[in-house]
Amino acid sequence: MNNTYKYQHAFTLIEVIMSVIIVGIVVMGLLKLQAQNVDMAEYLLKRGNSELDNALFLTKKVQRYTNDKKNAYDLLVDEFSIKDFESRDILKKIEKKINITEALPVPVGMDENEAPIFVFYTNEILLNGDYPARYYTFK
């Protein structure tokens, strides 16, 4: 009989530890990426809701206010009959600081040296809040 041992191929302890470390690093990276995705989804949701809130301020009445902080109820009360108290309270909580620039003329013509065919005016409506927004009106 021959007393030579047949070696079985197996992982050494160092190889097992290294593979566990590598898997751990990959899992930690995936968890960080997932957390960033959750944060981005939350930001997008809040930003989208803010844009819906901003739409409440885009009435003709908004042109009356500049450097004023107003709530959505103040701007909508003359345009809609809001009888539900819960709706009123929600609209009163939506506040924005309104800044409106002076209307600037924008000439439209064929050539710089010629008189413009017509002139329209534009001004900027800046709504400051948690998520500021900028809108333009044209007359």
Stockholm file with secondary structure:
# STOCKHOLM 1.0

chainA/1-139         MNNTYKYQHAFTLIEVIMSVIIVGIVVMGLLKLQAQNVDMAEYLLKRGNSELDNALFLTKKVQRYTNDKKNAYDLLVDEFSIKDFESRDILKKIEKKINITEALPVPVGMDENEAPIFVFYTNEILLNGDYPARYYTFK
#=GR chainA/1-139 SS CCCCCCCCCCCCHHHHHHHHHHHHHHHHHHHHHHHHHHHHHHHHHHHHHHHHHHHTTCSGGGGGCSSEEEEHHHHHTTTSCCCCHHHHHHHHHCEEEEEECCCEEEEECSSTTSCCSEEEEEEEEEEESSSCEEEEEEC
#=GC SS_cons         CCCCCCCCCCCCHHHHHHHHHHHHHHHHHHHHHHHHHHHHHHHHHHHHHHHHHHHTTCSGGGGGCSSEEEEHHHHHTTTSCCCCHHHHHHHHHCEEEEEECCCEEEEECSSTTSCCSEEEEEEEEEEESSSCEEEEEEC
//
